[in-house]
Amino acid sequence: MAAERGGCSLEAVPLPPEVRESLAELELELSEGDITQKGYEKKRAKLLARYIPLIQGVDPSLQAENRIPGSSQATAAVSKQQKARSTNSRDERFRSDVHTEAVQAALAKYKERKMPMPSKRRSVLVHSSVETYTPPDTSSASEDEGSLRRQGRITSTPFQSHSSVEPWLNRVIQGSSTSSSASSTSSHPGGKPAAASSTATAAATVLADLMAHAQLDNHSAPPDVTTGLVEHLHHERPQVASVRGIPRGYNSSILETADGVPVNSRVSSKIQQLLNTLKRPKRPPLKEFFVDDFEELLEVQQPDPNQPKPEGDQMTVLKGEPLGVVTNWPPSLLAALQRWGTTQPKTPCLTALDTTGKAIYTLTYGKLWSRSLKLAYTLLNKLTSKNEPLLKPGHRVALVFPNSDPVMFMVAFYGCLLADLVPVPIEVPLTRKDAGSQQIGFLLGSCGVTLALTTDVCQKGLPKAQTGEVVTFKGWPRLVWFVIDGKHLAKPAKDWHPQVRDASADIAYIEYKTSKEGSAMGITISHASMLAHCHALTQSCGYSEAETLTNVLDFKREAGLWHGVLTSVMNRMHVVSIPYALMKVNPLSWIQKVCSYKARVAVVKSRDMHWSLLAQRDQRDVNLSSLRMLIVADGANPWSISSCDAFLNVFQSRGLRPEVICPCASSSEALTVAIRRPPDLGGPPPGKAVLSMNCLSYSVIRVDTEEKLSVLTVQDVGQVMPGANVCVVKVDGTPYLCKTDEVGEICVNSGATGTAYYGLLGITKNVFETIPVTAAGVPVSAQPFTRTGLLGFIGPDSLVFVVGKLDGLMVVNIRKHNADDVVATALAVEPMKFVYRGRIAVFSVTVLHDDRIVLVAEQRPDASEEDSFQWMSRVLQ
């Protein structure tokens, strides 16, 4: 076999015994897989080089013949053969009986070896003769000559004593085994038909050897022995066959019937191309290369028989206190604004600060009412497109205002409500291709937004096109930008009055939310929900007229909007808004404003408390005795308890009373879910739970001791909101009620929740229209509940405890972990010493159908490598 691959029989060439020995060793190495096919070919060629010299390269005369049909530069061998054979004669070597004999010999040898047949069989012997070949598509000869020459090298051999099939066949086999695309042409004038039988048998032996050899490696595909592309020349029409789209080395004159018998026929090159395409195996998608095999390798996780299981009774629906009846309660938020704007016009409504902490403007209720009226009139009557009003009642409008301008945002928000338009507050886009802003653009497009309201200063800071207009941000719809500064607003006509209706089920505003995957969704809040939420917050927080509230949160959404823009107006309160830029420069600024304005309520996040602790050494004259409520908006985060405790330890000596700290739990879908109330508002004493994290990972609640590192300490977030019903349901599948010692998703039924994801009916039904059922499958209520996305349980004294969010859930080996829990654990190791400003990110990446937890912490600038390693080792424990 080794000898025959070289282009002639080694029997005809006397080889020294040591060379034969080396060849045998090479064969053995190849069969045992110690050497690659390519290495084998290389070493073998080297051994045989001096005995069977092969002249490689392109014969210039052949190239010339390809280029110029009928050229006199054709080789003498070719021209002699062409003369000797008539056009229609058929070379005896290719007669079917000879072919059959050769194939039978190969099969017989195969049976002796008792090896499985390869799945891919093609004839290497049956090719139409060089002389009788007619190209199927001669029209494309000229453009395809180059492509044929590019297919590979043309090799010729000087040996004249052998029939032309053998060297050709051997080189074809060699080319196929090394995946080369070399085309080989060999023409010998001395070829005799009589030699056909023995040659074919030898070829069959080579074929059988090759096939047997190919079977040694079970994983590799059977060799395609048709890879040698033979050049066919014709003495009358010596054009080259069209090879467009034909696989490497495929002879277009050979077809196979269904039983594998080769048929010699002329076929249109287009049909042949189609056949070749269909024969070519399709490449599987990239992921199949990895996933399919791993499916079998992956160990299926079996539940641990000793894992903790919930043992309590099935919980019942928890009912909040009823909403109190207030005699002079306005019928809508706009009615409240109208009342205060006309009866108390000089009362301060909102004070804005600059980045130095200085008050730059105080908006009164009279100004808020008059400017909102102007804006509403302008939007409905002065903005036109093709002589038609640009906006009609119910249209959605984007509000694009920076966090440093609460006054203009408030005017825009109430102006839209008075015009019966739906405000959609969003963040200011930073760059044209900001990734987060692309998702906001998708939200605006789905809401059908065509107009954006902004301020003169903000608009000047937006990226501009060459025309001077604001660019269209990537993924955004085309918007008309309208600046709402005073000079651009028209004075309302004397006979124009806005319709201040009672609260209805119509959409009041849309609040955006970013999902775990990063997509932005718009949550619709109706006028009735907005009013009911203001009512519930007023009752649970005990708000009264003319109180001062310090707001550190973003006033465009969530608790910053609910307390600092909506409920404050309902109760004629004065809000001092602290811009985020000021907090970065001076983390104590909110505490200083509480002192200077004698604020009764402050709305903060645990981050703000943490930052102020770092800077508190600079201030000695701080007094927080005026505060009756310090609302911690992210009190549902497990790490908030460490901020609350540390803040109390430092500021208790400066007038802060322990009962003032009021954590609350909320979500964009359900608005405020629960809030802790001071004792004078009827709240029970605060609760604290030290829970085993091992049990929590199985959604089971078990109390543990604080000494361990593997515990989670959580504080309560108070009682359920007035007028609300709350229950806890299983996270996956049917919303069955949880047991009393089981963690699940908190669901709320109330008139003060969101109503839908705008334009997304499928997930709206799943989230806003959940019907919890008992273990027997009986619905707990005819009214639908809203899923909050908060994971928790109901503890003693009907206090609500939250241990994490659904968005932060990570499943590792069947066990559930929460990003918030991991953050809390990491912070508890060294709360103040190592992690810079509490900056920690926790997320998961999927590896082999399982989550892997990643924790990133920003270290203090002066932290050493040794500190880092110590901290990491402690967190890992």
N, C-alpha and C positions, 0 to 999 in steps of 0.2 A: 504493500500500500504506500509506504513511504517513497519507494522508488517511482511508482507510477504517478504520484502527484507531481513529480518534477518535470513532466513533459515527455518522458519516454520510459520504456521498461528498463529497470536496473539490471535485468538479466542480460541485456544486450551490452551493458557497460561493465567491464570487470572492476569490481570495487575491492580494495584491500580489506582484510578481515577486521582491522581496528575501526575502519569507517563504518562497516556493517554493525559492529558491536555498539559504536556510538549511536547509530540510528536506532538500534533496538532499545538502548537506554532512554533515548528521547521519547520513543513511543510509550515506554513504560511510565515515564514521568508525566506525560500528557494524560494517559489513561487514569493515573492516580490523582490527577489534579494538582500536581506539584508545579506545573508550568502552564502558562496561558497558551492558547492557540497561536497567538501572534508571536510569542517567544519561541514556540516550537518551530513555526515556519521559518523564522529568522535563523535559528541555529542550524536547522536542517539544510537550508539553502547554502549556508556557509560551508557545511561539510561537503556538499555535492558540487560546489562551485567549480572546482578544478576538473571534475569528471564530466559534468553536463553543463557547459557554459551556455547561459541564456543571454541573448542580446536584447536588452530592453530599450525602449524609446520608440519614437514615431519615425517610420520610413518616410522620407520626404517625398518619394515617388507616390506613396499611397495618398499622402495629403494632397498632392497635386491632382491625383486622379479624382479624389473627392471634390476638389474645387472645380476642375474642368472636366465635364463628362466627355468620355471618349478620347482623353488626352493621350498623346503618344508617349507620355512619360510613365505610363503604367508599367508595373514590373513584368519582366519576361515570363515569370512563372504564371502570373494571372493570365496574360494574353495567350500563352500556349494552351492553358486549360480552356479558355473561352473558345479558342478555335477548335479544339478537340471535341468539345461537346456541343450538341445541337441545342437550340433553345428549348425545345419541348421534351428533350430526352430526360429520363429520370435516372439518377445515379443508383446503381444496384445496392450501394451501401445503405440506402435509406428505405429499402423495400420492407413492407410490413412484417413478412415472415422472419426476416433477420431481426427486426425490432422485437418481435414476440419472443424469439429465442433468447435474446439478450435479457429481456425483462424476466422471463421464466428462470434463467440462471440466477439472476439477482434474488428472486423470491426463494429459490431453493436454498441458496446460501443463508438467507434470512431465517428459514425454518430451522436449519441446522443450529443456528445460534440461539434459537428460542427467545428472541427479544421482541418486545412490542413494536408494531409498525408505527412509523412516524405519521403524524396527522396530516402533514402537508406533503403530497407527492406530486412531482412534475417530471415529465420526461426530459432527460438530458441528451438523448440520442436523436430523437426525431425532429429534425429541422429540415425545411425545404432546402434543396441544393443551392449552392451559391449562384449557379447559372440560371436556374429556373425561377428565381425569386423576382417577383414584380411588386414594387412598392404599392401599398394600398392608396396612398394619396400623393401623387407625384407633383401636385400643384404647389405643395409647400416645401419642395426639396431644397430650394436655395436658402430659405430662412432657417431650415433645420440642420443644415450641414454643420454649422458651427456648434449647435447644441449637441450633436452626436460626437463631434471631436472632443467637446468639453466633458462628455461622460467619462472619459478615462484614457489611459494610454493604450496604443495599439502595439501589440507585441508580436514579433515574428521570430521563428526559430530556424537556425541554419540546417537542422537535421532533415535530410531529404529521404532518408531510408524508411521513414515511418508513414503510415497512413495519416491523413490529415485530421481524422476525428480524434485520435488519441491525445496529441498535444493540446488540441483545442479543448477537449473534454477535461484534461487534467488541469489546464489553466482555469477553466470555468469552475471546477471544484475548488481549486486553490483560491480563486477570487471570491467564491461564495463563503468559504470558511473564514476568510479574513475580512468579510464585508467590504471588500474593495469593489470599485466599479470599473475595473479595467476591462476594456473590450479587447478581444484577441482575434487576430486574423492569421490564418496559416494556409498557404497555398503551395501545394506540391504537385508538379507535373507528373511525377512518377507514381501517383496513387492508382492502385489497381482494384477493380471491383472484387476480385477473387479474395482479397484480404479482408473483406467486409466482415465475414462471420467471426473470425478470430478476434478481430479488433473490437467488434461489438461485445463479445464475451468478456474481453479484457476490461472494456469500459464498464460492463455490468458488474464485474468484480470490484472495480474501483468504486462504483456507486454503492454497492452493498457494504463495502468496507467503510465508506464514508458515513453511510446511514448508521451502521453499527457503532462507529466511533462517536457520532453525534449523540447517540443514546446514553453515552457514559455519564453525561451530566443531565440529571433529570430535570433540572430547573430551566435549562435553556431550551428555546424553541427549536424544532427540527430545522435543519438547514434548508435554505431555498437554493437548489442547485441550478436555477435558471438565471443566476445573476450575470453570467457572461453574455454580453451583447455582441453578437456576431455581425460584422459588416457584410452586407450582401451587395454584390456588384453584378451588373447585367451588361452583356456586351452590346446590346442594342440601346437599352435605356439605363445607363449606369448611374441613375440618381439615387440619393440616399433616402431611406424610409423616414417618414415623419415620426419623430419621437416625442412630440409634445405630450406632456402629462402621463407618459408611460413610465412605470416603475423601473428603477435601475436594472439593466440587464434583461428586460422582458422582450421576448421575440413576438412581434405583433402578428406573425403569420401562423402562430400555433394557437389553437383553441382546444379546450378539453370538453368532451361530452360528459354527461352526468356520471357515466361509469368510469371516468378517468382516462378514456382512450383519446389520444391526441388526434385532432382533425386538422388537416391542412386546407385552409381556405382563405380567400380574400375577404376582408371585412373593412367597412368604412372606419377610418381612424377615429371618428367621433364615438361610434358604438364601442370600438375597442377601448377608448379612453374611459367610457362609462363602466365597462366591465372591469377594467383594472381598478377603478376607484372603488367599486363595490367589493372587489376581492381584498383590497387593502384593509387590514384590521383597523378598527377605530381605536384611537387612544382613549383610555378611560380618563375621567376627570381626575385632576391632581389629588383631590382629597381621598379618592378610592385607594391610591397607593398606600395611604397611611391607615385609614380607618378600618377597612375590611379585615386586614390581618390582625389588627389590635383587638377587634371585637372578640376573637377567639382567645387571644392572650390575656385579655382583661379578666381579673378575678371578680366574680359577682359578689358584691358585699352582702353577706348574710346578717340579718339582725342579731344583735348580741342578746342571748337569752336572759342575761343578767341586767340588761339596760333598764333604767328606771321607767316606770309607767305611771300615768296619773291615776289616783285612787279616790279622788273626791267625788261628790255628787255633781250632777249636771247643774250648771249655773242657771239662774233665772235672769230675765231682763231687768236691768237696774233703771229705775225711774228717777229723773231729776225733780227738784222742787218745781211747783207750777210757776209760770210767769205771772208776776204780780200785775194787778190792774192799776194803771196810773190815770187819774182823772183828766189831766190836761195833756196827755201824751199825744204828740202830733200824728196825723194819719199817714205821713210819709216823711222821709228825710228832707225832701225839698220844701215841704210845708214848714219844717223846723227852721231851715235856712231862711225862708221868707219871713217867718215870725221874728227871728233874731235880727235879720238885716233891716227890718223896718221898725222894730220896737227898741232894739238895743244896738244902734248902728256904731256907737263909739267903743263898744266892748272889744278888747283885743281877742283876736281869733288865733293868729299864728305869728310867731316871731322867728325870723330867719337869721342865722349867724354866718359870718364869713370865716375864712380859714384861720383867723387869729382869735376867734371866739367873740368878736365884737358883734352886737346886734345891728344888722344893716337895714332891716325893714320889719315893721309890725303891721300885719294885715288885720283890719277891723272887720266885724261882721257886716257893717254897712258897705265897706269897700268890696268885700267878697260878693255880696248880693248884687251890687250895681255892675261890677265888672263881669260877673257871670252872665247877667242879663244882656249886656252889650255883646258878649261873645256869642251867646245863643242866637241873638237877632242877626248878627253878621253871618254866622254859619248857615242859617236858613234862608236869608234873603239877599246877601251880597256876593255869595260865591256861585257863579254860574258856569255852565259848559254848554256852548251852542244855544244860548238863550234859554236853557233849561236849568233849574236849580241843581247844583252839583250834589247836594245832600238832601235826603228825605228822611222823615222820622223812622227810626229803626236801623239806619245805616251804621256801620261800625267805623270808628275813627281812631287812628293810632295817636297815643300821647308820648312824645319823645322829649323827655326832660331829664337833665342831669340831677344827681343826688344832692346837689348844692342849691337847688332852686325849688323849695317846697311851695312857695307862694304862687308862682305861675302854674305849677302843676295843679294846685287846688282850684284856681280860677278855671283852668281848662276842664278839670273833671266835672265841676258843678255846672259849668257852661254847657257841656255836652248833655248832662242829665236834664237841664232846663229846656234844651232844644230837642229832647226826646231822641238823642243819638246815643250810641253805645260806646263808651270809651274803652280802649284797649291799651292800658299802660305797658310800655316796653322799655328796655334799656337803650341808651344812646349807642348806636353802632360806632365802633372805634375805627375800623378800616373797611375798605371796600370788600375784602374777602374774609372777614372775621367769621370763624367757623360757627361760633355760637349764634352770631347774627343771621347766618344762613337759615338756621332752624326757626328763628323768629320770623324771617321772611316767609317761610313756608306757612307759619301760623297766620300771618297777615293775608297771604294769598287765599288761604282756605276760609278766612273770615270775610273776604271780599272788600278789604280795606283799600280805599283810593285816596284818602286824605290823611296827612300827618300834621299834627299841631306841635309847634315848638317855639322857642324864644329866639330873639335876634342873636344873642350871644351864642347859643347852642348851634344855630344854623350856620353861623360864620365858621364854626369849628369843624363842620362836616366836610368830608372830601368833595371837591367840585369837579365837574367836567369842564372842557375847554370853553363851553358856552357860558360858564359861570353858574349854572344850575347844579343843585345837589345831584351827585351821581346816583345811578340805580345800583343799589347794593346787590351783591351776588345772591341769587335766590329770592330776591324781593320783587313784589309787583311794582308797576310804575305808580309813583305817588305824586300827588300835588302837595307841596310843603307850604303851610300857612303859619306865618309868625303872628303870635297873639299879643304882642306888646301893644300898649294903649293906643298909639298913633294909627295902628292898622284896624282898629275896631270902630264900627259905626254906632252912632247914638240911636237907640230904638225909637221908632215912630211912636207918637203919643197914643195912638189907638192900638198899639201892639202890646199884648200881655201873654206871658208864657202860660201853658196849661200846667198848673200844679195839681196833679191828680193824686188820689189815694194810691197806696202801694198796691201793685198788681203782680201777676205772674210773668209780665214781660221782662226781657233781659235788661238789667240796669247797667252792668259792666262785665267785662271778660278779664279774668286774671290768668296770666300765663303760668305754666308750670313746666319744668324741665324733667323729663323722665330719666330713669336709670341709664337708658341707652343714649340720652342726649337729645331726644326729639322734644320739641316744644308743643304743648297742648293748651288750648284755651278753655278755662272752666267758666261756665256761665253762672252768674249770680243774678237772681231776679230782684225786682224792687221789694217784693214781700220778704224774701230771705234777708236782704240787706237791712230792712227795718227790724225784723225779728232778731237778727244778730246784735244790732245796736241795743235793742231792748234787753236781751239776755246779758250782754256785757255790762250794761248800766246797772242791772240788778246784782250780778255776781261781784262786781268791783265797787259797788256803792258810789258810783259817780254822782256828783252834784254840780249845780250851775256855778260858773266862775272859778272852778278849781284849775290849778295849773298842773300841766303834765309835761314832763321832759321826755322827748322821743329820740332814741338813739338809732332806731331801726330805719330801714328803707321805707319811705312813706308811700311807695308805689304799689306795694303788695303785702299780703299776709298781715301779721300783727301790727306793723307800722302803719298800714292803711286803715285797718279796722279800728284801732284806738286813736291814731293821730290825725285822721282825716274825716272819718265817718261818725263814730260814736262821740267824738269831741264836739262836733257841730250839733249833734242831737241834744247835747247837754250844755251848750254855750260855754265850753271850756276854753282855756288858753293853752295852746301847745307851743313849747319851745323846741324847735327842731335842731338837732345836733348833726351837722354834715359829717360824713365818713372821713373826708379829708382832714377835718379838724381833729377827729379821734386819732388819726395816725400821727399827727404832729403833737397832740397833747391828750393822752389817754385819760387824763383826769378831768377833761373839760365838762363832761356830763355831771360829775359830782359837784364841780364848782357852780354850774348853772342851777342845780338843785338847791344849793345853798343860797345863791344870790336871788333867785326867784321864789324861794320858799315853796318849792314844788311839793305837792302832796303825793303825786304818783310819778314813777319813772318806768319806762318800758325799755328794757335792755336785753342783750343776749349774754350768755355766760362768758363769751369771748371778751365783751366789754368790761366785765367784772375782773377777769383775769388780767387784762392790760392795765387796769387802774391799780391793781395790787403792785405791779412792777414799778409804778411811778409814785406811789403814795408817800414815799419817804420825803419827797420834796414839799409836801403840804402838811402844815401843822394846824391850821385854823379851819379844818373841815368840820362841819356839823350837819349830820343827816337826821336830826330829830324831827324835821318837818315831814319826812316821808311816812305815809301810812301804808303804802303798797309799793314794793319794788317787784314789778312783774318780769319774771325771767321767761322770755318768749320761747326759748328752746329748752325749757325745763324738762322736756321729755327725753332729751339726750342723756344717756347714763353718766356722761362725764360732767354734766352740769353740777352734780352734787359737790364735787371737789371745789369748784369755783365758788359755789354758794357758801360752803363751810369756811373756806379760806377768807372770803370777803367779810363774813360775819366776825371771824376771829380778829381781823384787823380793825374793822370799823365799828364794832360794838362799843368800844371805848369812846367813839366819836358820835354817839347819839343814835346809832342804828339799833333798832329793837329786833330780836330774832323773829317775831311773828310777822314782821313786815315783808320778809322774803316770800314771794308767791310764785312758784314755778307753774307754768301752764303747758298744756299739750294742744297742738292744733295741726291741721293739714289743709292743703289748698282745697281739697274736695269737701271736707266736712266743716271747714272754718274752725272756730274754737271748740275743742272737744271737752276739756275739763280745765279748771283753774283752782288753785288753792286760795282759800279766803281767810283773812285775819279773823281771830276769835270774835271781834266786835261785829262781824258780819255773819256770825253763826257757824264758822268753820271749826271742825274738830282739830285736835292737836296734830301737828305734822307727823307723817309716818316715814319709817326707813326700813328697807328690807335688805338683808345680806343673803344673797342667793348663791347656791352652788352652780358654777358655770358648766360643770359636767352635766348636771341634770337639765340645766337650761338648754343645752345643745340637743336634748331630746324633747324639748318643749314641756319640760316638767318643772314645777316650782318646788324646791326644797331649801329650807332655811339652813344656813351654815354659819361658821364663826368667822369673825373679821380678821383673825390672825393670818389666815391663809392668803396666798397670792391668787389662788384659782377661784376667787369668789367675786361676785359683782354686787356692789352696794348701790342701790337705787333709792331715790326719794319719790314720794308720791307727787302727783300733779293735781292733787285736790279732788274736788267732787265734780260730778257731771253737771253740765250747764243747765240752767233753769229751762223747763219745757222740753227737755230731751230724754229719750230712752236709749240706753246703751246696752250692748251685749258683746260677747267675745266669741268668735266663730273659728273653726279650723281653717288654716291657710289654704290647703289644697283641696280641690274637689268640691263636693256639695258643702254648703255653709252650715254644717252641724254645730250646735252650741257646744262650747268647750266645757270641760269639768272645772270645778272651782280651783284645782291646783294645776291647771294646764295653761300654757301660753298660746294665744291665738291672735287673730286680727280684730281690733276693736271696730265695731260698727255702730253708727248713730242714726236714730230716727228723730228728726226734728224739723221744724219749719225754718231753721236758720242754717241750712247747708247749701252747697252748690247744687245745681240742677242737672248739668250735663257737661260732657266734653264737646265743645262746639264742632258740629259737623262729623262727629265720630260716634255713630249710633251703636256699633257693636260693643266697644268697651264702655260706653255710657251705661248700657243695660247691665253689664257685669259689675260695674262699680257703684252706680247710683240707684240701682233697682234690685238690690240683693234681698232675698226673703230668707232669713235664718230659720232653720228647722230644728226640732228636738231629735233625740236619738231614734224616736219612732217615726220620724219623717213628717211630723205635724208642724205647719208654719207657726211661728211664735206671735205673728201679728199680720193683719191684713195690709198694713202699711209697709212700703219698702224701706229698707235701711240703706245708708251710704257707707261704703267701706272707707276707712280713714287712712289705710296704709301704715297704721301704727300697730306694733306688736306689744301686747301686754296682758294684764289680768286685773281683776278687781280684788283688792285686799280688804283688811278689816276696816270698819267704819265706812264702808262703801267708797273707800279712796281708790282712785285709779292709779295704777303703776304702769309705766311704759318701759320696756327693755330694749327697744330698737325699732327700726323701720323696715317695712317690706322691701324697699329699694336697696337696703344695705345687707340683705340676707345672703349668706354664702353657705353652700352645702359641701362639706368635706367628709367623705366616708359615711354618708347617711346622716351625719350629725350637722346640726344647724348652728351657724355662728353669725354674729351681726357686726357690721363694720363699727357701729357705735360702741358696742361692748369692747371690741378690741382697742379702740381709741381710749376708752375709759381705763382699761387695764394698763395700757402703756403709760398714760398720764399718772396713774396711781403709783407707779414705781418710783418716779422722781418728779413730782408735780411741777416744781419751780426751777430745779437746778439745771436740767439738761435740755428739755425741749424748748426751743425759742418761741416765745409768744403763743405757746400751745398749738403750734402749726404741725398738725399730723394729718396724713391722708392714708386711708385704708381702703383697699379694693381687692378684687379677686381676678385671677386669670384662669381660664379653663385649660386643664391639661388632662388628656385621656378621659373625657367625660366627667371629670371631677374638678372642683374648684381648688386653687392654691391661693393662700392669703398673702398679700403683699402689704407691708407697712413701711411708709416713708415718713421720717420725722426730720424737721429742720433743727439742727443743733445750735446751741448758743455760739456766738462768734469766737469765744475764748475756750471752747471745749477741745480737749486733746484727744488723740486717737485712743489712748488708754481709757478715757472716760466713755468714749463711744462704745468700745468693746464690752466694757463692764455693763453699760446700760443695755446693750443688745442681749447679753447673756441673761440678764435678769428678766427682761421682757419675754424672752423665749421660754423661760421657766414657767 
